[in-house]
Amino acid sequence: MAPELLVSNFERSRAFYLDVLGFDVLFTRQDPDFAYLSLGSAQLMLEADDESAWRTSPLEYPRGRGMNLQIEVEDVTHLHDTWYAVNDGQ
């Protein structure tokens, strides 16, 4: 199973999954921006939220409700430290 996440900021989301979590890009396209990502046996898709995006209902804040996405990693402390380094400690 590979969940597809509709994201409001594609570049920021892509950077998080690649630069912080260490995912690899398996496939990408534009218009709208889309990336199929992989980390070990975990796979997921990112798609930019635009007018052509498929939606089952209106999107409301906070987005991402109703789903639990869990990915096991070797070293969560390293990911935490990478996140803070990439985001200047914020």
KEKE-3310 file (N, C-alpha, C; in steps of 0.2 Angstrom, whole numbers, plus 5000, padded with zeros to 4 digits):
npx = (5004:5003:5001:4994:4997:4990:4997:4999:5010:5021:5035:5041:5036:5041:5055:5056:5053:5064:5076:5076:5070:5075:5070:5070:5068:5057:5049:5044:5034:5027:5014:5000:5013:5021:5027:5034:5039:5051:5057:5066:5056:5045:5033:5027:5016:5017:5007:5004:4993:4980:4968:4965:4966:4960:4947:4938:4930:4928:4943:4948:4956:4962:4973:4975:4968:4960:4969:4982:4998:5012:5029:5043:5059:5077:5085:5078:5082:5092:5085:5077:5087:5091:5080:5079:5091:5090:5079:5084:5084:5070)
npy = (4994:5011:5026:5041:5058:5073:5089:5105:5113:5109:5108:5111:5100:5089:5092:5089:5075:5070:5076:5077:5065:5055:5049:5042:5047:5039:5041:5055:5069:5084:5097:5093:5095:5080:5066:5050:5041:5032:5023:5011:4998:5006:5016:5031:5043:5060:5074:5089:5101:5107:5114:5103:5092:5076:5075:5070:5077:5093:5102:5105:5115:5107:5099:5082:5074:5059:5049:5038:5037:5028:5025:5015:5018:5017:5026:5037:5048:5054:5058:5068:5077:5081:5087:5098:5104:5107:5116:5127:5126:5127)
npz = (5000:4996:5002:4996:4997:4998:4997:5003:5001:4990:4987:5000:5007:5000:5002:5015:5016:5008:5012:5026:5031:5023:5012:4995:4978:4967:4956:4947:4942:4934:4935:4939:4952:4957:4967:4969:4982:4992:5006:5012:5015:5015:5006:4998:4991:4985:4981:4974:4980:4970:4958:4950:4958:4965:4976:4990:4999:5005:5010:5026:5039:5054:5042:5036:5045:5052:5048:5051:5049:5049:5050:5052:5058:5058:5066:5076:5083:5075:5064:5071:5075:5062:5057:5065:5062:5048:5049:5057:5071:5074)
capx = (5000:5007:4996:4995:4996:4989:5000:4998:5017:5024:5042:5043:5035:5046:5062:5056:5054:5070:5082:5076:5068:5080:5067:5072:5062:5056:5046:5041:5031:5025:5008:5003:5019:5020:5033:5033:5045:5053:5062:5066:5050:5039:5032:5021:5016:5015:5004:5003:4985:4978:4961:4964:4967:4954:4945:4932:4926:4931:4948:4948:4961:4969:4973:4978:4964:4957:4973:4988:5004:5017:5035:5048:5066:5083:5087:5074:5086:5096:5080:5075:5092:5091:5074:5081:5097:5087:5074:5087:5082:5063)
capy = (5000:5017:5032:5047:5064:5080:5093:5112:5116:5103:5109:5110:5093:5085:5093:5086:5068:5068:5079:5075:5058:5051:5045:5042:5048:5033:5044:5062:5073:5091:5099:5096:5092:5074:5062:5044:5041:5026:5023:5004:4995:5011:5020:5035:5048:5067:5077:5096:5102:5112:5113:5096:5086:5073:5076:5066:5082:5100:5101:5110:5114:5105:5094:5076:5071:5053:5044:5037:5035:5026:5022:5013:5020:5014:5030:5043:5054:5057:5062:5073:5082:5083:5092:5105:5108:5110:5122:5132:5125:5129)
capz = (5000:4996:5002:4992:5002:4995:5001:5002:4999:4988:4988:5007:5009:4996:5005:5022:5015:5006:5016:5034:5033:5019:5006:4988:4973:4962:4950:4948:4936:4935:4932:4946:4955:4960:4968:4972:4986:4995:5011:5014:5012:5015:5000:4998:4985:4987:4975:4975:4980:4965:4956:4947:4963:4967:4983:4992:5003:5006:5014:5031:5044:5052:5037:5038:5051:5050:5045:5055:5044:5054:5047:5057:5056:5062:5071:5076:5086:5070:5061:5075:5074:5055:5056:5069:5058:5042:5051:5061:5078:5075)
cpx = (5004:5002:4999:4993:4995:4992:5000:5005:5021:5032:5045:5042:5040:5053:5062:5057:5061:5076:5082:5075:5073:5076:5071:5066:5062:5053:5044:5038:5029:5018:5002:5009:5017:5026:5031:5039:5045:5058:5061:5060:5044:5039:5026:5022:5014:5013:5002:4995:4984:4971:4960:4964:4960:4953:4939:4927:4931:4937:4948:4954:4959:4969:4976:4974:4961:4962:4979:4993:5010:5023:5040:5055:5071:5084:5083:5077:5089:5091:5078:5080:5093:5086:5076:5087:5094:5082:5077:5085:5074:5059)
cpy = (5006:5023:5038:5053:5070:5085:5100:5115:5110:5103:5108:5103:5088:5086:5089:5078:5066:5070:5077:5068:5053:5047:5046:5043:5042:5036:5051:5065:5080:5092:5094:5092:5085:5070:5056:5042:5034:5027:5016:5001:5000:5015:5025:5040:5055:5070:5085:5097:5108:5110:5106:5090:5083:5073:5073:5071:5088:5099:5107:5109:5111:5099:5088:5072:5064:5048:5044:5034:5034:5022:5021:5015:5017:5019:5037:5049:5057:5061:5068:5079:5085:5088:5098:5108:5111:5116:5127:5132:5126:5123)
cpz = (5000:4996:4998:4996:4997:4999:4998:4999:4997:4989:4995:5009:5006:5000:5012:5021:5013:5010:5023:5035:5029:5014:5000:4984:4968:4956:4952:4941:4939:4932:4933:4948:4959:4961:4971:4976:4990:5000:5014:5011:5012:5008:5001:4992:4988:4980:4978:4975:4975:4963:4953:4952:4965:4975:4985:4996:5003:5011:5019:5036:5050:5047:5039:5044:5048:5047:5050:5050:5049:5050:5052:5054:5060:5068:5071:5079:5080:5066:5064:5074:5067:5054:5059:5065:5052:5044:5056:5068:5079:5074)
residu = (MET:ALA:PRO:GLU:LEU:LEU:VAL:SER:ASN:PHE:GLU:ARG:SER:ARG:ALA:PHE:TYR:LEU:ASP:VAL:LEU:GLY:PHE:ASP:VAL:LEU:PHE:THR:ARG:GLN:ASP:PRO:ASP:PHE:ALA:TYR:LEU:SER:LEU:GLY:SER:ALA:GLN:LEU:MET:LEU:GLU:ALA:ASP:ASP:GLU:SER:ALA:TRP:ARG:THR:SER:PRO:LEU:GLU:TYR:PRO:ARG:GLY:ARG:GLY:MET:ASN:LEU:GLN:ILE:GLU:VAL:GLU:ASP:VAL:THR:HIS:LEU:HIS:ASP:THR:TRP:TYR:ALA:VAL:ASN:ASP:GLY:GLN)
# end
